[in-house]
Amino acid sequence: MYFIVVKYQVKPEAADTFMESVTPFTEATRAEPGNLWFDWSRSVVDPNEFVLVEAFLDDEAAGLHVNSAHFKAGLESMRPLLVSTPKIVSRKVDGSDWDDMGELQIG
């Protein structure tokens, strides 16, 4: 699977409405057949930083995502809301879901 984490630095005046602004992009991506997850978080340290954790089943799914109309539209809708170019980690990894943490077992 492709496992991707992206950090977005949002303009302070757009931070409180950022999630609403990316809702169409989020919903369209989650509807893609090869999308495993597409989850946003807001930093507890910096209220203007949002982190997107996403995963796609395989090369084909990742390629379809970045070539989709909603991907291009989503990026363009974010552009005026951002302070800087987002930072990304994108890696192909084994697996197709989250694994249990070995160091901390419950029950």
Summary of the structure (lengths in Angstrom):
residues: 107
radius of gyration: 14.8
end to end distance: 28.7
largest distance: 46.8
contacts: 261
relative contact order: 0.29
helix: 36%
strand: 30%
